[in-house]
Amino acid sequence: MDAGLNSHRSLRAIFALTVLFFFFAIGLGLVQSLSSYHRLPPINSHYMPEITALIENEDYGRVIPQLELASSIDPADTEKNKQLLTKVCSVAAQSLIEAGRFEDAIVQYDKAYAANPNSTDVQNNLAWILATCPDKDLRDAPRAVTLAEQAARSTNYADASTLDTLAAAYAESGAFEKAVMTERKAIELTPATSRSDLQRRLDLYLSGQPYHSS
Amino acid sequence: MLQQPGQVVLGRALLGRNFVNPFFDYLLIGGGLSLFVVGFILFNPLGSAFISTETLPYFFLLSNSAHFAASTVRLYTKPGAYQSLPYVTMGLPVVVLAVLIGCMLQADRLAPQLTSLYLTWSPFHYAAQSYGLAVMYCYRSGCTLGEQNKKMLWWVAMLPFVYNFFIAGNVGLHWLDFADWLQYPVAQTCLRIFAFTMPIAAFGGIVFLFWRIARTEKQVMPAISGVILFTNAIWWFLLPPLQAFVWATIFHGIQYLAIVIIFHVRDQLAVPENHHSRTYHICWFYGACILLGYGLFHCFPRAFIFMGFGPVESVLLVVAVINIHHFIVDAFIWRLKKTDSNRKIVESASPVPA
């Protein structure tokens, strides 16, 4: 009887602490909520304002695991999360390339590709870095050709950017004839005022050299 | 033309004994309202100004969030609950909070599992509620069910859950399919056949129940019991899985709020020292549910975000844990023990005036 009473007394004490924590958390959340929200967000996008804020602050280290988790646990929003993950990884990869961190950039593009393998932009960007990366250990010509061919095919061989990438991939793999032909087609599709970079690459391919970014 | 006495008796038996009035009971507790809305959604899917991603959160707050909070409000306001359910009232919140924090700390590994668990459990919970309400109306309307018919009613009520368990992605069988054997062509064919036959079994089962109870018990099952089973089946079989989860939760919430408010008001009016009106108790209870629902679903996750946890686990794990807490609490607060006030309310002959 006494033991029962004591156990209930302990239970009551732990319960009181839990209730205290709960109301403290609710109060804290309410203050946070009032200071940042002006309306109720849709339930499945409840966490998106925070994720968007992380993206705006370029806090990619936190954004990507959050989006990966969201994709795995939110069956309601998987497609939307994948699109967002693709976008974030691509932006992160671009920033990493500018910072000269090519290996990390390839990792980000790989994540974007895994989330959205049909994205022409992702195929094209990943193929470009795999074909033209200044670090020769990171270049992967066969994969670059496969990805660039996918991207060029999905644009019906009518997009200068994807053809430029395909030409770079061919050149990296040693197929200079194909590279020259493809680069010429890319030049045809590019306005005369923006052809200088492409012309430079064509000259390289004509002399039997691949193009590598600096 | 005057109705024959036999027809009048049959009509009354079919209508059943309602808690408030037939309009209220059939529309809100029976789920009749949802039939109109489901029709509206099927012909106008989430595109109108009335039901959109802008307005949906308010439906969630007023129905879904309030309903999850309602079981907690009911638990702590139910006369004698602390004495009769000490571990549910005082122990369960501690355990739930510990589980929540544990999952937050191991979100990568545990969050997907916890979410799949609650999404698998939800259709079972709704099916069990349909069964409970159907039996309650039978009992209240004087239609005594034998063991066999009770079992049959249970299985008919469970069919939407079974369907969802086998068919919906990321939950049930697809969640437990670690070896990917559901991708085999034979398994896919079986699932397609299953998906085709289950709705027939579920809707046919309801008709069969009416017939079987009339034949074996020589009694009429009240129509509202059938309507409750029918609406739950409509939600899960007619709507695509994602919309089914959204709308079943909203209408289950409306159904739940209606019945729980009836029980709460009855209990409070029966307290000898009560000085408040029926309207006061209704407003107090629903107001408390909305406030607690807002706190639980909106403020509580933000506190975890503030404490440094990621926004995804903060929102989705809190939602999952609140759901699971609700499912467990519900398993205790609706029991119809002879000494329980629930029993007196179900047995009471007079309807509860609105």
Interface residues (C-beta under 8 A of the other chain):
Chain A: H8 L11 R12 I14 F15 T18 V19 F21 F22 A25 I26 G27 L28 G29 L30 Q32 S33 L40 P41 P42 I43 S45 H46 Y47 M48 P49 E50 I51 R62 P65 Q66 L67 L69 A70 S72 I73 D74 P75 A76
Chain B: T53 E54 L56 P57 Y58 F60 L61 P86 Y87 T89 M90 G91 P93 V94 L97 A107 D108 A111 P112 T115 S116 L119 G169 N170 V171 L242 F245 G295 L296 F297 H298 C299 F300 P301 R302 A303 F304 I305 F306 G310 P311 V312 E313 S314 V315 L316 V319
